């Protein structure tokens, strides 16, 4: 493999089955590896992929790092895959190679695959840490620490027990999009901030892309209606056989407890085969961090970045 030069290309819908087949063989749980997430956020990060000898290689362009790569993903000769990545970057780009998103559950593999990786100084980034929950815990919300969440759900059920839950599909995707559009408009009005981006925002573009290619991407999700109108939705796709990535969720905030009720319905009705739910990062947003920490994740999956110098490339060969 080390003689190959990786040929990166813009990620396409046709790449998703191959990505899924590679990632599902690994033990990793990071949402950055969900095929749906990679595709739906591909415009934001200019995501490109390459495949070689059963491995997935991903590179993106991020504001804080510029051109950066994921660790090679796959099952097989990982040292050769690492050398292939180093050689390809040196031949086509030159300069330091930036690795981003090396999650805690990848560290053992990362340190073992090459001397260049083993010597790398990893920098953790709390803002990109992922919140992973056991599905059972989100369903039951048991224990003293989650009492406030149980209370919120019970209050929601007492007030809006007439709600209905239904899976998202192409037949109701337009209603989901219209609800999301209205939510963004309401948020902008609440903030009264003229500097907020015009529709569609980056997140809304990603949601629109997902809804337009729902079945092709292989997404799963559901919505809650109250008096016939959509008031909340959530959807995502598997990372692996054990972990489901909730990529997007939205709800009308005046319905206290609706987020937790929605998650419980989603798990109960559609995700019963997944032991873990990944609720992604908080991005350093204080309110979002407070809300995600309030659900007491079972795993806070840290992610790390590093730079590998050309001098290290040579020692890795």
LUMKOL-999918 format. One record per atom (N, C-alpha, C): residue in three letters; z, x, y. Coordinates in steps of 0.05 Angstrom, whole numbers, padded with zeros to 5 digits, always signed. Atoms other than C-alpha are relative to their C-alpha. Layout:
ALAZXY/...
END
This chain:
UNK+00000+00016-00024/UNK+00000+00000+00000/UNK+00000+00017+00025/UNK-00003-00016-00024/UNK+00014+00058+00047/UNK-00026+00008+00013/UNK+00026-00008-00011/UNK-00060+00072+00056/UNK-00012-00024+00015/UNK+00011+00024-00013/UNK-00073+00001+00082/UNK+00008-00001+00029/UNK-00007+00007-00028/UNK-00076-00016+00156/UNK+00000-00030+00002/UNK-00003+00028-00001/UNK-00050-00085+00167/UNK-00018-00013+00020/UNK+00017+00014-00018/UNK-00098-00134+00198/UNK+00014-00026+00009/UNK-00014+00023-00010/UNK-00059-00183+00241/UNK-00019-00020+00013/UNK+00017+00021-00012/UNK-00088-00250+00262/UNK+00019-00022+00009/UNK-00015+00023-00009/UNK-00064-00311+00299/UNK+00007-00019-00023/UNK-00008+00017+00022/UNK-00024-00356+00252/UNK-00015-00026+00002/UNK+00016+00025+00002/UNK-00063-00417+00228/UNK+00014-00019-00020/UNK-00010+00020+00019/UNK-00046-00481+00191/UNK-00005+00009-00029/UNK+00007-00008+00027/UNK-00081-00453+00130/UNK+00017+00023-00011/UNK-00018-00021+00009/UNK-00031-00395+00128/UNK+00027-00010-00010/UNK-00027+00010+00005/UNK+00030-00440+00119/UNK+00007-00001-00030/UNK-00007-00001+00029/UNK+00026-00450+00043/UNK+00006+00027-00010/UNK-00004-00028+00010/UNK+00022-00375+00032/UNK+00027+00010+00011/UNK-00025-00008-00011/UNK+00080-00363+00080/UNK+00023-00012-00015/UNK-00022+00014+00015/UNK+00123-00415+00044/UNK+00003+00012-00027/UNK-00003-00010+00027/UNK+00107-00386-00024/UNK+00013+00028-00001/UNK-00012-00027-00002/UNK+00129-00316-00002/UNK+00030-00003+00007/UNK-00028+00002-00010/UNK+00192-00336+00036/UNK+00019-00013-00020/UNK-00017+00015+00018/UNK+00218-00384-00016/UNK+00010+00017-00024/UNK-00008-00018+00022/UNK+00224-00326-00066/UNK+00023+00019+00009/UNK-00021-00018-00010/UNK+00273-00289-00021/UNK+00026-00016+00003/UNK-00025+00014-00004/UNK+00347-00304-00010/UNK+00007-00005+00029/UNK-00006+00001-00029/UNK+00341-00305+00066/UNK+00002-00029+00010/UNK-00005+00027-00011/UNK+00365-00364+00108/UNK-00008-00003+00029/UNK+00006+00001-00029/UNK+00340-00347+00178/UNK-00022-00020+00006/UNK+00020+00020-00009/UNK+00303-00403+00214/UNK-00026+00013+00010/UNK+00024-00013-00010/UNK+00254-00351+00241/UNK-00021+00002-00022/UNK+00018-00002+00022/UNK+00223-00351+00171/UNK-00011-00027-00009/UNK+00011+00025+00008/UNK+00209-00425+00166/UNK-00030-00002+00009/UNK+00028+00000-00006/UNK+00134-00435+00163/UNK-00006-00019+00024/UNK+00004+00019-00022/UNK+00137-00496+00209/UNK+00008+00012+00027/UNK-00009-00012-00025/UNK+00177-00458+00261/UNK-00019+00021+00010/UNK+00019-00021-00008/UNK+00130-00399+00260/UNK-00025-00011+00013/UNK+00024+00012-00011/UNK+00071-00444+00271/UNK+00004-00015+00026/UNK-00004+00017-00024/UNK+00100-00492+00322/UNK+00007+00016+00025/UNK-00007-00017-00022/UNK+00126-00435+00365/UNK-00019+00023+00004/UNK+00019-00022+00000/UNK+00065-00392+00356/UNK-00012+00004+00028/UNK+00011-00003-00027/UNK+00038-00406+00426/UNK+00021+00014+00018/UNK-00021-00011-00016/UNK+00105-00388+00458/UNK+00002+00030-00004/UNK-00005-00028+00007/UNK+00110-00321+00421/UNK-00025+00015-00008/UNK+00025-00012+00008/UNK+00037-00306+00408/UNK+00002+00012-00028/UNK-00006-00009+00028/UNK+00054-00302+00334/UNK-00025+00007-00015/UNK+00022-00009+00018/UNK+00008-00263+00288/UNK+00012+00007-00027/UNK-00009-00006+00027/UNK+00013-00253+00213/UNK-00020+00017-00014/UNK+00017-00015+00018/UNK-00014-00207+00160/UNK+00012-00002-00027/UNK-00009+00002+00028/UNK-00009-00209+00084/UNK-00010+00024-00015/UNK+00008-00023+00016/UNK-00010-00149+00038/UNK+00018+00003-00024/UNK-00014-00004+00025/UNK+00011-00141-00035/UNK+00025-00018-00003/UNK-00022+00019+00004/UNK+00054-00203-00035/UNK+00021-00001+00022/UNK-00019+00000-00023/UNK+00089-00189+00031/UNK-00012-00013+00024/UNK+00007+00012-00026/UNK+00088-00226+00096/UNK+00009+00018+00022/UNK-00006-00016-00024/UNK+00085-00186+00161/UNK-00004-00018+00024/UNK+00002+00017-00024/UNK+00098-00221+00227/UNK+00005+00018+00024/UNK-00006-00013-00026/UNK+00092-00195+00298/UNK-00003-00021+00022/UNK+00000+00019-00022/UNK+00105-00231+00363/UNK+00002+00016+00026/UNK-00004-00011-00027/UNK+00107-00219+00438/UNK+00023-00015+00013/UNK-00023+00013-00012/UNK+00176-00234+00467/UNK+00007+00013+00027/UNK-00005-00009-00027/UNK+00198-00229+00539/UNK+00018+00025+00001/UNK-00019-00022-00001/UNK+00256-00182+00525/UNK-00009+00025-00015/UNK+00007-00023+00017/UNK+00221-00136+00476/UNK-00030+00008+00001/UNK+00028-00005+00002/UNK+00146-00140+00486/UNK-00010-00004-00029/UNK+00009+00002+00027/UNK+00109-00129+00421/UNK+00022+00007-00020/UNK-00021-00006+00019/UNK+00158-00134+00363/UNK-00008-00012-00027/UNK+00007+00007+00028/UNK+00156-00142+00287/UNK+00025-00011-00013/UNK-00021+00007+00018/UNK+00198-00177+00235/UNK+00001+00022-00022/UNK-00001-00017+00024/UNK+00222-00137+00175/UNK-00020-00012-00020/UNK+00018+00011+00021/UNK+00171-00143+00118/UNK+00015-00020-00018/UNK-00013+00021+00015/UNK+00186-00206+00079/UNK-00015-00004-00026/UNK+00013+00004+00025/UNK+00173-00212+00005/UNK+00017+00012-00023/UNK-00013-00010+00024/UNK+00194-00193-00066/UNK-00019+00019-00013/UNK+00018-00020+00012/UNK+00166-00129-00094/UNK+00008+00028+00010/UNK-00006-00028-00008/UNK+00160-00057-00070/UNK+00005+00001+00030/UNK-00007+00002-00028/UNK+00196-00064-00004/UNK-00003+00027+00014/UNK+00005-00026-00014/UNK+00196+00012+00012/UNK-00029+00004+00007/UNK+00029-00003-00006/UNK+00120+00012+00007/UNK-00008-00019+00022/UNK+00006+00018-00021/UNK+00117-00049+00051/UNK+00009+00010+00027/UNK-00010-00011-00024/UNK+00160-00015+00103/UNK-00018+00023+00010/UNK+00018-00022-00008/UNK+00116+00047+00102/UNK-00027-00010+00010/UNK+00025+00011-00009/UNK+00055+00004+00109/UNK+00002-00010+00028/UNK-00005+00010-00027/UNK+00084-00029+00171/UNK+00001+00023+00020/UNK-00003-00023-00018/UNK+00103+00038+00202/UNK-00027+00014+00005/UNK+00026-00013-00002/UNK+00035+00069+00187/UNK-00020-00017+00016/UNK+00018+00017-00014/UNK-00003+00009+00213/UNK+00006+00000+00030/UNK-00007+00000-00028/UNK+00035+00007+00278/UNK-00008+00026+00013/UNK+00007-00026-00011/UNK+00026+00082+00289/UNK-00030+00002+00004/UNK+00029-00003-00001/UNK-00049+00076+00276/UNK-00013-00018+00021/UNK+00013+00020-00017/UNK-00063+00014+00318/UNK+00013-00003+00027/UNK-00015+00005-00025/UNK-00010+00013+00373/UNK+00012+00026+00011/UNK-00014-00024-00009/UNK+00028+00078+00376/UNK+00026-00006+00014/UNK-00026+00003-00013/UNK+00095+00089+00409/UNK+00021-00011-00018/UNK-00022+00010+00015/UNK+00161+00060+00387/UNK-00008-00027-00014/UNK+00003+00025+00014/UNK+00161+00004+00336/UNK+00026-00016+00003/UNK-00023+00017-00004/UNK+00208-00053+00355/UNK+00002-00020-00022/UNK-00006+00020+00020/UNK+00239-00093+00299/UNK+00020-00020+00012/UNK-00017+00021-00011/UNK+00270-00160+00319/UNK+00007-00019-00022/UNK-00007+00021+00019/UNK+00308-00213+00281/UNK+00009+00010-00027/UNK-00011-00009+00025/UNK+00339-00170+00227/UNK+00027-00014-00004/UNK-00024+00017+00003/UNK+00390-00221+00203/UNK+00020+00013-00019/UNK-00021-00011+00017/UNK+00456-00206+00169/UNK-00007+00000-00030/UNK+00006+00001+00029/UNK+00430-00228+00101/UNK-00024+00017-00008/UNK+00022-00019+00005/UNK+00372-00178+00108/UNK+00010+00029+00001/UNK-00008-00027-00007/UNK+00415-00117+00124/UNK+00000+00018-00024/UNK-00001-00017+00024/UNK+00424-00091+00053/UNK-00029+00009-00007/UNK+00028-00008+00005/UNK+00348-00093+00042/UNK-00010+00018+00022/UNK+00009-00016-00023/UNK+00336-00065+00111/UNK+00008+00029-00003/UNK-00010-00027+00002/UNK+00380-00004+00100/UNK-00011+00015-00024/UNK+00009-00013+00025/UNK+00351+00010+00031/UNK-00029+00007-00001/UNK+00029-00002+00005/UNK+00277+00008+00043/UNK-00013+00026+00009/UNK+00012-00026-00009/UNK+00263+00073+00082/UNK+00021+00014+00017/UNK-00019-00017-00016/UNK+00299+00130+00117/UNK-00003-00008+00029/UNK+00004+00008-00028/UNK+00269+00106+00183/UNK+00017-00025+00006/UNK-00016+00024-00004/UNK+00303+00039+00174/UNK+00030+00006-00003/UNK-00028-00006+00005/UNK+00367+00068+00146/UNK+00013+00014+00024/UNK-00011-00015-00023/UNK+00376+00113+00207/UNK-00001-00016+00026/UNK+00004+00016-00024/UNK+00359+00058+00257/UNK+00027-00011+00010/UNK-00024+00011-00013/UNK+00414+00037+00306/UNK-00006-00030+00007/UNK+00004+00029-00004/UNK+00417-00039+00303/UNK+00017-00010+00023/UNK-00015+00012-00022/UNK+00437-00079+00365/UNK+00002-00030-00006/UNK-00002+00028+00005/UNK+00466-00148+00350/UNK-00004-00016+00026/UNK+00005+00017-00023/UNK+00447-00206+00396/UNK+00012-00027-00006/UNK-00015+00025+00005/UNK+00498-00263+00397/UNK-00016-00025+00008/UNK+00015+00024-00009/UNK+00451-00309+00435/UNK-00020-00010-00021/UNK+00019+00008+00021/UNK+00404-00310+00375/UNK+00013-00004-00027/UNK-00014+00005+00026/UNK+00457-00319+00321/UNK-00005-00029-00008/UNK+00007+00026+00010/UNK+00442-00379+00277/UNK+00024-00014-00013/UNK-00022+00017+00010/UNK+00489-00436+00258/UNK-00008-00013-00026/UNK+00007+00010+00026/UNK+00486-00451+00184/UNK+00024-00015-00012/UNK-00021+00018+00010/UNK+00526-00508+00152/UNK-00006-00007-00029/UNK+00002+00013+00026/UNK+00539-00531+00081/UNK-00006-00029+00005/UNK+00009+00028-00004/UNK+00504-00598+00077/UNK+00024-00019-00005/UNK-00022+00017+00007/UNK+00566-00629+00045/UNK+00019-00002+00024/UNK-00019+00000-00022/UNK+00608-00610+00106/UNK-00010-00017+00023/UNK+00011+00017-00021/UNK+00560-00643+00155/UNK+00001-00029-00008/UNK-00001+00028+00009/UNK+00560-00705+00112/UNK+00028-00012+00002/UNK-00027+00011+00001/UNK+00635-00712+00106/UNK+00016+00004+00026/UNK-00015-00007-00025/UNK+00659-00679+00171/UNK+00030+00000-00006/UNK-00028+00001+00009/UNK+00724-00670+00133/UNK+00017+00023+00013/UNK-00018-00020-00010/UNK+00785-00631+00156/UNK+00008-00005+00029/UNK-00011+00005-00027/UNK+00827-00629+00219/UNK-00018+00010+00022/UNK+00017-00012-00021/UNK+00779-00585+00258/UNK-00023-00018+00008/UNK+00022+00017-00005/UNK+00724-00636+00252/UNK+00008-00029+00006/UNK-00010+00027-00006/UNK+00767-00697+00267/UNK-00014-00012+00024/UNK+00014+00012-00023/UNK+00736-00705+00337/UNK-00028-00010-00007/UNK+00027+00008+00008/UNK+00667-00708+00305/UNK+00000-00025-00016/UNK-00003+00025+00016/UNK+00689-00760+00254/UNK+00006-00023+00018/UNK-00006+00022-00018/UNK+00719-00801+00310/UNK-00024-00009+00016/UNK+00024+00007-00015/UNK+00654-00798+00349/UNK-00019-00016-00017/UNK+00017+00015+00018/UNK+00614-00821+00289/UNK+00011-00028-00005/UNK-00012+00026+00004/UNK+00662-00877+00275/UNK-00002-00019+00024/UNK+00004+00015-00024/UNK+00659-00899+00347/UNK-00029-00010+00002/UNK+00028+00007-00001/UNK+00583-00899+00343/UNK-00005-00023-00019/UNK+00005+00021+00021/UNK+00584-00941+00279/UNK+00012-00026+00009/UNK-00012+00025-00009/UNK+00632-00991+00309/UNK-00016-00014+00022/UNK+00014+00011-00023/UNK+00590-00999+00372/UNK-00029-00007-00007/UNK+00029+00003+00004/UNK+00520-00993+00343/UNK-00007+00000-00030/UNK+00005+00001+00028/UNK+00526-01007+00269/UNK-00025-00014-00008/UNK+00025+00014+00005/UNK+00463-01048+00274/UNK-00024+00019+00000/UNK+00023-00019-00002/UNK+00421-00984+00282/UNK-00015+00001-00027/UNK+00016-00005+00024/UNK+00366-00969+00232/UNK-00010+00029+00000/UNK+00010-00028+00003/UNK+00343-00902+00205/UNK-00026-00002-00016/UNK+00025-00001+00014/UNK+00272-00887+00183/UNK-00012+00028+00001/UNK+00013-00026-00001/UNK+00233-00825+00164/UNK-00022+00002+00021/UNK+00022-00004-00018/UNK+00185-00796+00215/UNK-00025+00004-00017/UNK+00026-00002+00013/UNK+00112-00802+00194/UNK-00022-00003+00021/UNK+00021+00004-00020/UNK+00044-00804+00228/UNK+00000-00028+00012/UNK+00001+00027-00010/UNK+00054-00879+00236/UNK+00019-00005+00023/UNK-00018+00004-00023/UNK+00113-00872+00284/UNK+00002+00025+00017/UNK-00001-00025-00015/UNK+00099-00802+00312/UNK-00004-00005+00030/UNK+00006+00005-00029/UNK+00072-00830+00377/UNK+00025-00011+00014/UNK-00025+00011-00012/UNK+00138-00868+00389/UNK+00020+00023+00004/UNK-00018-00023-00002/UNK+00177-00803+00376/UNK-00008+00016+00025/UNK+00009-00016-00023/UNK+00134-00766+00427/UNK+00006-00015+00026/UNK-00006+00014-00025/UNK+00142-00821+00479/UNK+00030+00001+00007/UNK-00029-00002-00005/UNK+00218-00820+00470/UNK+00007+00028+00011/UNK-00005-00027-00010/UNK+00218-00744+00479/UNK-00009+00004+00028/UNK+00010-00002-00027/UNK+00176-00749+00541/UNK+00019-00013+00020/UNK-00018+00014-00018/UNK+00223-00800+00571/UNK+00027+00015+00003/UNK-00025-00015-00002/UNK+00283-00756+00554/UNK-00002+00023+00019/UNK+00003-00022-00019/UNK+00255-00697+00591/UNK-00001-00009+00029/UNK+00001+00012-00027/UNK+00240-00740+00651/UNK+00028-00007+00009/UNK-00027+00007-00008/UNK+00311-00766+00650/UNK+00017+00024+00006/UNK-00015-00025-00005/UNK+00339-00696+00645/UNK-00007+00012+00027/UNK+00009-00011-00025/UNK+00297-00674+00704/UNK+00012-00016+00024/UNK-00012+00017-00021/UNK+00321-00733+00745/UNK+00029+00005+00004/UNK-00029-00005-00001/UNK+00393-00718+00727/UNK+00006+00026+00014/UNK-00005-00027-00012/UNK+00388-00645+00747/UNK-00009+00000+00029/UNK+00011+00001-00028/UNK+00349-00663+00811/UNK-00008+00028+00009/UNK+00008-00028-00004/UNK+00319-00594+00806/UNK-00030+00001+00000/UNK+00029-00001-00002/UNK+00248-00588+00831/UNK-00013+00024-00014/UNK+00011-00024+00013/UNK+00241-00520+00798/UNK-00003-00003-00030/UNK+00004+00004+00029/UNK+00244-00549+00728/UNK-00029-00002-00006/UNK+00028+00000+00007/UNK+00178-00541+00691/UNK-00012-00028-00002/UNK+00014+00026+00004/UNK+00127-00597+00692/UNK-00006-00005-00029/UNK+00008+00007+00027/UNK+00111-00634+00629/UNK-00028+00011-00006/UNK-00020-00004+00021/UNK+00098-00610+00577/UNK+00013+00028+00002/UNK-00013-00026+00001/UNK+00150-00554+00573/UNK-00007+00014-00026/UNK+00006-00014+00025/UNK+00146-00501+00519/UNK+00011-00015-00024/UNK-00011+00014+00023/UNK+00192-00541+00474/UNK-00017-00026-00005/UNK+00015+00024+00004/UNK+00152-00604+00486/UNK-00028+00005-00011/UNK+00025-00007+00012/UNK+00087-00569+00471/UNK+00003+00005-00030/UNK-00005-00005+00028/UNK+00117-00547+00405/UNK+00005-00026-00015/UNK-00004+00026+00013/UNK+00141-00617+00389/UNK-00026-00016-00003/UNK+00026+00014+00001/UNK+00073-00646+00406/UNK-00018+00011-00022/UNK+00015-00013+00021/UNK+00040-00595+00361/UNK+00009-00008-00028/UNK-00011+00008+00026/UNK+00087-00612+00304/UNK-00007-00028-00007/UNK+00006+00028+00006/UNK+00077-00687+00310/UNK-00030-00004-00006/UNK+00029+00004+00004/UNK+00001-00679+00313/UNK-00009+00011-00027/UNK+00008-00012+00025/UNK+00000-00638+00249/UNK+00022-00003-00021/UNK-00025+00005+00016/UNK+00060-00669+00213/UNK-00004+00006-00029/UNK+00004-00002+00028/UNK+00033-00673+00143/UNK-00011+00028-00008/UNK+00011-00027+00006/UNK-00007-00608+00146/UNK+00021+00022+00001/UNK-00022-00019-00002/UNK+00055-00569+00167/UNK+00020-00004-00023/UNK-00020+00006+00021/UNK+00098-00604+00115/UNK+00028-00004+00012/UNK-00026+00005-00014/UNK+00153-00628+00162/UNK+00014-00024-00012/UNK-00018+00022+00008/UNK+00211-00674+00145/UNK+00019-00007+00022/UNK-00019+00008-00021/UNK+00252-00714+00193/UNK+00004-00030+00001/UNK-00005+00028-00002/UNK+00279-00781+00214/UNK+00008-00008+00028/UNK-00007+00010-00027/UNK+00295-00825+00274/UNK+00020-00023-00003/UNK-00018+00023-00002/UNK+00348-00876+00294/UNK-00011-00019+00021/UNK+00006+00021-00019/UNK+00330-00942+00326/UNK+00024-00017+00006/UNK-00020+00020-00008/UNK+00377-00987+00364/UNK-00015-00022+00014/UNK+00015+00023-00010/UNK+00350-01056+00378/UNK-00030+00005+00000/UNK+00029-00004+00003/UNK+00282-01033+00354/UNK-00011+00024+00014/UNK+00011-00022-00016/UNK+00275-00974+00402/UNK+00011+00027-00010/UNK-00008-00026+00008/UNK+00277-00900+00384/UNK+00021+00011+00020/UNK-00021-00011-00016/UNK+00342-00869+00409/UNK+00008+00029-00008/UNK-00006-00027+00009/UNK+00345-00804+00370/UNK-00019+00008-00022/UNK+00016-00010+00023/UNK+00304-00760+00323/UNK+00007+00029-00005/UNK-00004-00028+00009/UNK+00309-00695+00285/UNK-00021+00006-00021/UNK+00018-00008+00022/UNK+00260-00657+00242/UNK-00002+00030-00003/UNK+00003-00028+00005/UNK+00244-00590+00212/UNK-00014+00004-00027/UNK+00012-00006+00025/UNK+00222-00556+00148/UNK+00017+00020-00015/UNK-00017-00019+00015/UNK+00251-00514+00092/UNK-00005+00029+00008/UNK+00003-00029+00000/UNK+00264-00440+00098/UNK-00004+00009-00029/UNK+00001-00006+00028/UNK+00275-00435+00024/UNK+00009-00024-00016/UNK-00009+00022+00017/UNK+00297-00478-00035/UNK+00029-00007+00006/UNK-00028+00006-00006/UNK+00369-00473-00010/UNK+00005-00009+00028/UNK-00006+00004-00028/UNK+00363-00479+00065/UNK-00022-00014+00015/UNK+00019+00016-00016/UNK+00330-00530+00111/UNK+00005+00007+00030/UNK-00001-00007-00029/UNK+00315-00511+00184/UNK-00005-00025+00017/UNK+00004+00022-00019/UNK+00327-00567+00235/UNK-00012+00012+00025/UNK+00014-00013-00022/UNK+00275-00545+00286/UNK+00004-00013+00027/UNK-00002+00015-00025/UNK+00281-00600+00338/UNK+00018-00024-00005/UNK-00015+00025+00001/UNK+00331-00655+00352/UNK+00004-00009+00029/UNK-00003+00011-00026/UNK+00338-00702+00411/UNK+00013-00027-00003/UNK-00012+00026+00001/UNK+00380-00763+00427/UNK+00008-00008+00029/UNK-00009+00011-00026/UNK+00398-00808+00485/UNK+00031+00004+00001/UNK-00027-00010+00000/UNK+00465-00778+00504/UNK+00021-00022+00005/UNK-00021+00020-00006/UNK+00499-00842+00526/UNK+00011-00013-00026/UNK-00010+00010+00025/UNK+00506-00860+00452/UNK+00018+00022-00013/UNK-00018-00021+00011/UNK+00567-00818+00434/UNK+00001-00002-00030/UNK-00001-00001+00029/UNK+00566-00796+00362/UNK-00027-00003-00013/UNK+00027+00005+00012/UNK+00491-00808+00352/UNK-00011+00024-00013/UNK+00011-00025+00013/UNK+00474-00735+00337/UNK+00012+00003-00028/UNK-00013-00003+00027/UNK+00525-00732+00280/UNK-00009-00021-00019/UNK+00010+00022+00017/UNK+00503-00800+00253/UNK-00028+00006-00009/UNK+00027-00007+00007/UNK+00431-00777+00255/UNK-00001+00022-00022/UNK-00001-00022+00020/UNK+00447-00712+00217/UNK+00009-00010-00027/UNK-00009+00011+00026/UNK+00485-00750+00164/UNK-00021-00016-00014/UNK+00022+00016+00012/UNK+00428-00799+00153/UNK-00022+00018-00010/UNK+00022-00019+00008/UNK+00377-00742+00151/UNK+00007+00014-00026/UNK-00008-00013+00025/UNK+00417-00705+00098/UNK+00002-00019-00023/UNK-00004+00019+00021/UNK+00435-00766+00058/UNK-00027-00011-00011/UNK+00025+00014+00008/UNK+00365-00797+00057/UNK-00022+00019-00008/UNK+00024-00017+00004/UNK+00318-00737+00057/UNK+00006+00029-00008/UNK-00005-00029+00004/UNK+00353-00670+00049/UNK+00022+00005-00021/UNK-00022-00003+00019/UNK+00400-00681-00010/UNK-00003+00024-00019/UNK+00005-00023+00018/UNK+00368-00623-00048/UNK+00006+00026+00013/UNK-00005-00025-00015/UNK+00386-00572+00005/UNK+00030+00005+00003/UNK-00029-00005-00004/UNK+00456-00541+00000/UNK+00007+00008+00028/UNK-00006-00010-00027/UNK+00450-00511+00070/UNK-00019-00011+00021/UNK+00016+00008-00023/UNK+00426-00535+00138/UNK+00003+00021+00022/UNK+00000-00019-00022/UNK+00406-00485+00191/UNK-00005-00015+00026/UNK+00003+00014-00026/UNK+00417-00513+00261/UNK-00008+00019+00022/UNK+00012-00019-00019/UNK+00386-00452+00295/UNK+00020+00011+00020/UNK-00016-00015-00018/UNK+00411-00414+00355/UNK+00009-00016+00024/UNK-00008+00014-00025/UNK+00446-00432+00420/UNK-00013+00013+00025/UNK+00015-00014-00021/UNK+00404-00382+00461/UNK+00017+00008+00024/UNK-00018-00007-00022/UNK+00465-00366+00503/UNK+00005-00021+00021/UNK-00004+00022-00019/UNK+00465-00434+00537/UNK+00028-00011-00004/UNK-00029+00007+00004/UNK+00539-00451+00549/UNK+00005-00027-00013/UNK-00004+00027+00011/UNK+00535-00526+00536/UNK-00009-00002-00029/UNK+00011+00001+00028/UNK+00493-00516+00473/UNK+00018+00016-00019/UNK-00018-00016+00017/UNK+00540-00462+00447/UNK+00025-00016-00006/UNK-00024+00016+00004/UNK+00600-00507+00458/UNK-00004-00022-00021/UNK+00006+00022+00019/UNK+00566-00564+00420/UNK-00003+00011-00028/UNK+00005-00011+00027/UNK+00544-00520+00362/UNK+00025+00011-00012/UNK-00025-00011+00011/UNK+00611-00485+00355/UNK+00019-00023-00008/UNK-00017+00023+00006/UNK+00644-00554+00355/UNK-00004-00011-00028/UNK+00005+00009+00027/UNK+00612-00569+00288/UNK+00009+00020-00021/UNK-00012-00020+00018/UNK+00646-00507+00257/UNK-00019+00009-00021/UNK+00019-00009+00020/UNK+00589-00472+00222/UNK+00013+00015-00023/UNK-00011-00016+00023/UNK+00602-00443+00153/UNK-00010+00029+00001/UNK+00011-00027-00004/UNK+00558-00383+00170/UNK-00010+00003+00028/UNK+00012-00007-00025/UNK+00544-00352+00237/UNK-00017+00024-00005/UNK+00019-00021+00009/UNK+00482-00312+00219/UNK-00009+00017+00024/UNK+00007-00018-00022/UNK+00477-00254+00268/UNK-00028+00012-00005/UNK+00026-00014+00002/UNK+00409-00223+00283/UNK+00001+00025+00018/UNK-00001-00026-00013/UNK+00395-00152+00306/UNK-00028+00009+00006/UNK+00026-00012-00006/UNK+00340-00112+00337/UNK+00004+00030+00001/UNK-00002-00029-00001/UNK+00323-00038+00338/UNK-00028+00011+00007/UNK+00025-00015-00005/UNK+00270+00013+00359/UNK-00001+00023-00019/UNK+00005-00022+00018/UNK+00241+00062+00310/UNK-00021+00018+00013/UNK+00018-00019-00015/UNK+00209+00124+00341/UNK-00021+00012-00019/UNK+00021-00013+00016/UNK+00145+00159+00318/UNK+00011+00023-00017/UNK-00012-00022+00015/UNK+00189+00218+00297/UNK+00012-00011-00026/UNK-00011+00011+00025/UNK+00223+00172+00247/UNK-00022-00009-00019/UNK+00022+00008+00018/UNK+00156+00148+00221/UNK-00006+00023-00019/UNK+00008-00023+00016/UNK+00139+00218+00198/UNK+00020+00005-00022/UNK-00021-00005+00020/UNK+00206+00226+00162/UNK+00001-00021-00021/UNK+00000+00022+00020/UNK+00195+00159+00127/UNK-00022+00003-00020/UNK+00023-00002+00018/UNK+00131+00181+00094/UNK+00007+00015-00026/
END
